[in-house]
Amino acid sequence: MIVYALLAHEDEDALLQQVRNIKKYNKKDTCIILYNGGTNPKFGMRTRKKEKIKICPYSRPFEPTMTGRMFYDVARWLEEEKVKYNYLVYMEYDMMFVNHGYEAMLEKAMVGYDCMWKFTKTYDHTDRDIWKPAEMLLEEREYWKDILPSKIYRTSNPLQCYRRKIVKKMLDKINNKRIEEFFSKVKVRNMGEMLYPTLAVSCNAKFRRYPSSFKKFLRWKPALTLKEVKKAKKKDHVYVVHPIKDKEVRKWIYKH
């Protein structure tokens, strides 16, 4: 079973469309957990009532690019609730499915691996021209050696995928009070792109990248156009697209 940890913060109608889109292209036992990153505590409740999703009780408002604790909050709640799953996958509000087959691809691609993500970059103190967020995180390492090893691993957030066994190892590795202190004191943007791959590797995770053909329609910016989305849908090996910002593009995907 896949658990999708879905980060969203506003627009109930868009959320409802996205949840129905996820369900359309996944198996019936798929679990969707909303992390409400907005300021409206009622956000997601209409969708929960209509589509039987779950809302993470540890949800809290976030600032743009400062969403680092979301994956941890969802993961620890899953363990507390003793939810049995195969994969925990990171989703954002501007992602949608366009074809069936993602879970089947996971089962094949994840043989012998614990994690899969779009790309892998590493940073340490000997590097020149280090990406600024990684440089800032490296500067914090001395005090947080129990959480951060000497090298920082980075990927992008969308579709980070972890087996449950490695998630459990990651949770077992960190002290709850320490990680809360870490989140409260370390204010580095794009934290989620670095923290979880780094923790996974520190737990001896075997990781790989998504197939290159799959990644073409998973990008940071600009937003995908309707023409691009239609092209993606014609490719059987493309399952998820990102980012979907335009209402009309989202509407077309929802209807097709």
C-alpha positions as CSV (number, residue, x, y, z in Angstrom):
1,M,0.0,0.0,0.0
2,I,1.1,3.5,-0.8
3,V,0.6,6.4,1.7
4,Y,0.6,9.8,0.0
5,A,1.6,12.6,2.4
6,L,-0.1,15.5,0.8
7,L,1.0,19.0,1.6
8,A,-1.7,21.6,0.9
9,H,-2.8,24.9,2.5
10,E,-5.8,26.4,0.6
11,D,-8.5,26.0,-2.0
12,E,-10.8,23.2,-1.0
13,D,-12.1,22.6,-4.5
14,A,-8.6,22.1,-5.9
15,L,-7.8,19.8,-3.0
16,L,-11.0,17.7,-3.7
17,Q,-10.0,17.4,-7.4
18,Q,-6.5,16.4,-6.5
19,V,-7.6,13.7,-4.0
20,R,-10.0,12.3,-6.6
21,N,-7.3,12.4,-9.2
22,I,-4.9,10.4,-6.9
23,K,-7.7,7.8,-6.2
24,K,-8.5,7.5,-9.9
25,Y,-4.9,6.4,-10.8
26,N,-4.1,4.3,-7.7
27,K,-5.3,1.2,-6.0
28,K,-8.3,1.2,-3.7
29,D,-6.2,0.6,-0.6
30,T,-4.2,3.8,-1.2
31,C,-4.1,6.1,1.8
32,I,-4.0,9.9,1.5
33,I,-3.0,11.9,4.5
34,L,-3.4,15.7,4.2
35,Y,-0.9,17.9,6.0
36,N,-2.8,21.2,6.4
37,G,-0.1,23.8,6.0
38,G,-2.5,26.7,6.0
39,T,-4.0,28.9,8.7
40,N,-7.6,27.7,8.3
41,P,-8.1,24.7,10.7
42,K,-11.1,23.6,8.8
43,F,-9.3,23.3,5.5
44,G,-9.6,19.7,4.2
45,M,-12.6,18.7,6.3
46,R,-15.0,18.8,3.4
47,T,-12.7,16.6,1.4
48,R,-12.2,14.3,4.3
49,K,-15.9,13.9,4.6
50,K,-16.4,13.2,0.9
51,E,-13.4,11.1,0.1
52,K,-12.4,9.6,3.5
53,I,-8.9,10.9,3.6
54,K,-7.0,11.4,6.8
55,I,-5.8,14.7,8.2
56,C,-2.5,14.7,10.1
57,P,-3.2,16.0,13.6
58,Y,0.3,17.5,13.8
59,S,-0.4,19.8,10.9
60,R,0.7,23.4,11.3
61,P,1.0,26.5,9.2
62,F,4.1,26.8,7.1
63,E,6.0,29.5,5.3
64,P,6.9,29.1,1.6
65,T,10.0,27.0,1.2
66,M,10.0,26.3,5.0
67,T,8.1,23.0,5.0
68,G,10.8,20.8,6.4
69,R,8.9,19.1,9.3
70,M,5.9,17.9,7.3
71,F,7.3,14.5,6.3
72,Y,8.5,13.9,9.9
73,D,5.1,14.8,11.3
74,V,3.2,12.4,9.0
75,A,5.7,9.6,9.4
76,R,5.6,9.7,13.3
77,W,1.8,9.8,13.3
78,L,1.7,6.8,11.0
79,E,3.9,4.9,13.4
80,E,1.8,6.0,16.4
81,E,-1.3,4.7,14.6
82,K,0.5,1.5,13.6
83,V,-0.5,2.0,10.0
84,K,1.0,-0.8,7.8
85,Y,2.2,0.4,4.4
86,N,4.8,-0.3,1.8
87,Y,5.8,3.2,0.6
88,L,5.5,6.7,2.0
89,V,5.4,9.2,-0.9
90,Y,5.6,13.0,-0.7
91,M,3.0,14.9,-2.6
92,E,2.3,18.6,-3.0
93,Y,-0.8,20.6,-3.8
94,D,0.3,21.3,-7.4
95,M,0.9,17.6,-8.5
96,M,-1.5,15.4,-10.4
97,F,-1.6,12.0,-12.0
98,V,-2.1,11.6,-15.8
99,N,-1.6,7.8,-16.2
100,H,-2.0,4.6,-14.4
101,G,1.0,2.5,-13.4
102,Y,2.9,4.4,-10.7
103,E,2.6,1.7,-8.1
104,A,3.6,-1.1,-10.5
105,M,6.6,1.0,-11.5
106,L,7.5,1.4,-7.8
107,E,7.3,-2.3,-7.2
108,K,9.7,-3.0,-10.1
109,A,12.1,-0.1,-9.6
110,M,12.4,-0.4,-5.8
111,V,13.7,-4.0,-5.8
112,G,16.8,-3.8,-3.7
113,Y,16.3,-0.2,-2.7
114,D,14.9,1.7,0.3
115,C,14.3,5.1,-1.3
116,M,13.8,6.7,-4.6
117,W,13.8,10.4,-5.6
118,K,14.3,12.6,-8.6
119,F,18.0,13.4,-8.3
120,T,20.9,13.2,-5.8
121,K,23.3,16.0,-4.9
122,T,25.8,15.9,-2.1
123,Y,27.6,18.7,-0.2
124,D,30.3,18.9,2.3
125,H,32.7,21.6,3.7
126,T,35.3,20.9,1.0
127,D,33.0,21.9,-1.8
128,R,33.2,25.2,-3.6
129,D,30.2,27.2,-4.6
130,I,27.8,25.3,-2.4
131,W,24.1,25.7,-2.8
132,K,23.2,28.3,-0.1
133,P,20.7,26.3,1.9
134,A,23.1,23.3,2.1
135,E,25.9,25.7,3.1
136,M,23.7,27.0,5.9
137,L,22.9,23.5,7.0
138,L,26.5,22.5,7.0
139,E,27.3,25.4,9.3
140,E,24.8,23.9,11.8
141,R,26.3,20.4,11.7
142,E,28.6,20.7,14.7
143,Y,25.8,21.0,17.2
144,W,23.5,18.5,15.3
145,K,25.9,15.6,14.6
146,D,23.3,13.2,15.9
147,I,20.9,14.3,13.1
148,L,23.3,15.5,10.4
149,P,26.4,13.5,9.3
150,S,29.4,15.3,7.6
151,K,27.8,15.1,4.2
152,I,24.5,16.6,3.2
153,Y,22.3,14.8,0.6
154,R,19.7,16.7,-1.4
155,T,16.9,16.0,-3.8
156,S,13.6,17.7,-4.7
157,N,10.5,17.2,-2.5
158,P,7.9,15.9,-5.0
159,L,7.6,12.1,-5.1
160,Q,10.3,11.4,-2.5
161,C,9.6,7.7,-1.8
162,Y,10.6,5.7,1.2
163,R,9.9,2.1,2.3
164,R,8.3,1.8,5.7
165,K,11.3,-0.1,7.1
166,I,13.7,2.8,6.4
167,V,11.2,5.3,7.7
168,K,11.1,3.3,11.0
169,K,15.0,3.3,11.1
170,M,15.0,7.1,10.5
171,L,12.5,7.7,13.3
172,D,14.4,5.3,15.7
173,K,17.6,7.2,15.0
174,I,16.4,10.6,16.1
175,N,15.3,11.7,19.6
176,N,11.9,13.4,19.6
177,K,13.0,16.3,21.8
178,R,16.1,16.8,19.8
179,I,14.3,16.9,16.5
180,E,11.8,19.4,17.9
181,E,14.7,21.6,19.0
182,F,16.2,21.2,15.6
183,F,13.1,22.4,13.8
184,S,12.6,25.3,16.2
185,K,16.2,26.5,15.9
186,V,17.4,25.6,12.4
187,K,15.7,28.0,10.0
188,V,17.0,26.8,6.6
189,R,14.8,27.0,3.5
190,N,14.3,23.8,1.5
191,M,15.0,21.7,4.6
192,G,12.8,18.8,3.5
193,E,14.9,18.4,0.3
194,M,18.0,17.7,2.5
195,L,17.0,16.4,5.9
196,Y,15.2,13.2,4.9
197,P,17.6,12.0,2.2
198,T,20.5,12.7,4.6
199,L,18.8,10.9,7.5
200,A,18.0,7.9,5.2
201,V,21.6,7.6,4.0
202,S,22.8,7.9,7.6
203,C,20.6,4.8,8.3
204,N,22.4,3.0,5.4
205,A,19.6,3.3,3.0
206,K,20.1,2.1,-0.5
207,F,18.7,4.8,-2.8
208,R,18.2,5.4,-6.5
209,R,16.8,8.0,-8.9
210,Y,13.5,7.8,-10.8
211,P,13.9,6.7,-14.4
212,S,15.0,9.6,-16.6
213,S,12.0,9.4,-18.9
214,F,9.7,9.8,-15.9
215,K,11.4,13.0,-14.7
216,K,10.8,15.2,-17.7
217,F,7.5,16.4,-16.5
218,L,8.6,16.8,-12.8
219,R,10.2,20.1,-12.5
220,W,10.4,23.1,-10.3
221,K,9.3,25.8,-12.7
222,P,7.8,27.1,-14.9
223,A,4.3,25.7,-14.5
224,L,3.4,23.0,-17.0
225,T,1.2,24.2,-19.9
226,L,-1.9,22.4,-21.2
227,K,0.1,21.4,-24.3
228,E,2.8,19.8,-22.2
229,V,0.3,18.0,-20.0
230,K,-1.5,16.6,-23.1
231,K,1.9,15.4,-24.3
232,A,2.7,13.8,-21.0
233,K,-0.6,11.9,-20.9
234,K,0.2,10.3,-24.2
235,K,3.4,8.8,-22.7
236,D,2.6,5.6,-20.7
237,H,5.8,5.9,-18.6
238,V,4.8,9.3,-17.3
239,Y,2.5,9.0,-14.3
240,V,2.7,12.3,-12.3
241,V,3.2,15.9,-13.5
242,H,4.4,18.9,-11.6
243,P,3.9,21.8,-11.2
244,I,0.2,22.4,-12.1
245,K,-0.5,26.0,-11.3
246,D,-3.2,26.9,-13.8
247,K,-6.8,26.2,-12.9
248,E,-7.7,25.3,-16.5
249,V,-4.9,22.8,-16.8
250,R,-5.9,21.2,-13.5
251,K,-9.5,21.1,-14.7
252,W,-8.5,19.4,-18.0
253,I,-6.5,16.7,-16.1
254,Y,-9.3,16.1,-13.7
255,K,-11.8,15.5,-16.6
256,H,-9.4,13.3,-18.6
